[in-house]
Amino acid sequence: RMATHRGVKFERKLKKNWKIDPSVVMTARSMLKGDHTIEIGPGCILHPECLIDASKGPIKIGSNNILEEQSEIFNPTNQQMTIGDYNMFEVGCRVACLSVGSGCVFEVKSKVGMGAIVGNGCVIGAGVSIYSGDQLETNIIVYGENQDRRRIKSSRNLGDIKCALAALPQKLF
């Protein structure tokens, strides 16, 4: 498959079991690895140095997700990892849980471990770690060094993510 980075076309070697929608914007330095299935839905943006690692199990990513620099999506099991639509994975975050809803934000250097479940509209604050067994219901924000939690009253995340999706391809690539 041909991709474009700063006007330069490059060949991306995709494995047969990887299904990347043609509308996905990825750079020569975005990284996909593993022998299991990787599916990436339409409208997603993969920044340089982001990693999607399906070495141990399959990963299915919905539409219109943004993976910023050095963000990592890693499936540590042989079960399918499923990520919904309109999620933002900010710089340096690491997500290894099998279920992520839609409209979530994983802020800078946040970590979500295997066995956690993230519902729709959640925000994992900068530097926050969520561990195995944690289940975040819809519209929960986790923040601060004590990992305080509260319900988000509005679903502003979705509007912010849609705005970023509209601006990023024109501004960065």
Disulfide bonds with the S-S distance in Angstrom:
none
